[in-house]
Every structure is written in structure tokens, then in C-alpha cells.
């Protein structure tokens, strides 16, 4: 009998065996951090880096204030489960917007159905998931608008997709001034350069979009 092959202890740490559980068990699982449920397996994601969190925090605040000001629906950030397809994976998008007309999809534990807008910020370990797996999954589920933001140093790329009449994502580039106009959020536009600033200001951005008076009204409602 040959001697057993030596195992590098660090390899087990770097590549742990996947956790297996049902979707309902995953929803009830008490776990700090971001995870997703795919075909009975739980994928645990690495902690995000500063540039990722900066972009997500900025968009979360900006979109949340805009949606609240115009009473368009709700914005949620990870970790909160979305099962866009009835028997599909359980995802935790970085951000999603759910229109007022679709709020019945939201429960205490999950979004049971597609959001109207999903935003994913790319990390080193999420490129294939965000640009391939989730792209086709969200398209099939009917997520009407999908943003993929890559804030990694040396990348700085933002891609915007909107469902066309055939139910397929169509790339919609920013205009000549590098401004993207949302089709799902009426009146909302985004200067892509805001995303790459070291300290983007959501209140200043909101003032550019809706005007200072509207911003003051929103802030008074929050006090």
C-alpha cells in the first residue's frame, strides 16, 4: 500500500468543503457576512475591499434618498436574500431597487421574485458570477435593469443593461457627458465619474439630480 499523500493544512483553509443545506435552512442560517445559495450549496464570499464598499455605500445612500423623495419603492443592500427565479439560486445583491407596484414580492426573509433594478459591484472573486452567471439569471428572471460596477484599481468600469422587448439585456452606454439615465427610476441619472471619487458625496449628487430644495425636504423627513 502506498503512503498517503501529505496534505497542506493551508489548502484546507483556503478551499473549505462547501456547506450543503436547503434553501429554507440558508434563509434561517445565522451567519455574519455575505453568502449565496446555489443548487443546495452555500457560497461564502470574501470580505469586500474599501473601494467596493465605498461605491456600494455611495449608491445605497444616493438611491435610497432619491427613491424616498419620489416615493418610488424601496432600496435594500446586502446581505438580504433575493430569489429572482422560483426554483433558482438565492442571491444577496449588493443593492436592489423594488418598485412600489411590486412590494408584495418582499417578505421578512427574502425578496421572492425579481427586483426591478439590481446593482453588483465586482470583487476579485466575483467577476464570473457577476458578468456571466448572474447576468443570464437576472435576464431570465426579468430584472428590468442591471448595473455592473467594477471599482477595482486599474479597472474603473461601469456597465448598464436594460431588458429589451424580447426579454434580453441590451447594453446602454452613458451619454457623451458620461451620464447614465435610468429607465427604471424615472428622472434618475448618474454621473459615472462620481463612482471613482475617493469620497463621493451622495447629498451633493442628489442635489444635482433633484435640486437643493428637494434634498432639504428629504432631510427634514428623516429628522
Secondary structure, 3 states (H helix, E strand, C coil): CCCCCCCCHHHHHHCCCCEECCHHHHHHCCCCCCEEEECCEEEECCCCCHHHHHHHHHHHHHHHHHHHHHCCEEEEECCCEEECCCCCCEECCCEEEEEHHHHHHECCCEEECCCCEEEEECCCCCHHHHHHHHHHHHHHHCCCEEEEEECCCCCCEEEEEEECCCCCEEECCCCCCCEEECCCCCCCEEEHHHHHCCCCCHHHHHHHHHCHHHHHHHHHHHC
